[in-house]
Amino acid sequence: RARQSVMPPAATRRAGPICIPYCQPIGARVIAPAGTEEKRRFLREHSGVEHVFNSRDTSFVNHIRQILPQGVDVIVNSLSGDLLKESIKLLAY
């Protein structure tokens, strides 16, 4: 929905390429972690995602909390292991 925040981890593969162009036109705020600098640059330059972070470690949690203290409304296609656990902590409730 408009004004909701959406995070597709691994935003350049799996659900990310579908989720991002769907969410932006309806007014959702996309937060996009990606695993390499090349993928993060691609997201910034070609997808119009304003907030792009490293998905290879849990540092993205603190960065996202700085811009969305209340948390993320929707997480699509979660990561695994510790990264999944940290992603879940970002959910707004």
N, C-alpha and C positions, 0 to 999 in steps of 0.2 A: 504494500500500500504506500501511498504518498507519505513522505516524512518518516517512514520507518527505515531503520538501518539494516543492511543485509551484508553478510560476510560469506563469500564463497571461497574457503581455503583452497589453495592450489588453483588460483583463479584463471590460469591460462590453459587448464586442461579439465577434463571431466565436465562438471556442470557449470563451471565459470563462464565459458564462452556463450552459453545459453542464458545463464542467469543475468549477466551484466547488461546486455542489450535489452533484456526484458524489463529490468528494474529501473534503469535510468529514465526512460521516457515516462514512466508513471510517477516519477518524483521520489523514488526511494534513494537513500544515501548508501552507496556501495563502498565497503571497506574491503580491500583485496590483498591478502597475503600471497606472496609468490616465492618460490624457492631459489631463484638465481637473480643476479642483478640484471641480466639480459631480459628475463621475463618481467621483472619489475619495471624496467625501462619501457618495454613494449606496452604494458598496461597504462603507464603514464602517458605515453605518446600516441597510442592508437585507440585506446578504449575510453579515454576521458575520465578514468578513475582518479579522484583527487588524493585519496589516502591509500598508499601502497606500502606494505611492510614485508619483511623477511619471514617466511613460514618455516625456515629450517631450525629455528630455536624458539624458545618461549618469550623472547624479548618483545614480540609483537603484542603480547597481552598488555604490558605497561603502556606502550605507545597508543593502543586503541583506547585504554581506560582514560588517557589524557584527553582525547577528543570526544569520547562518549562515556562519561563517568557512570551513567546509568546502565551501560552495557549495550550489546547488540541485540536487535529484535529478532533476527532470523539468521541462522547459520545453515548454509547449504553445503552438502558433501563434505562432512567433517574429516579431519586428519585422523591419524591413529596414534596409539600409545600416549606418551606424555603430552604431545601436541593436541590430541583430542581432549584430554583432561583439562588443559589450560583453555582451550577454545570454549568448552562448556561453561567455564567460570565467567566468560564474557557475556553470557545470555542475560538480557534484562528480564527481571521478574518482580 
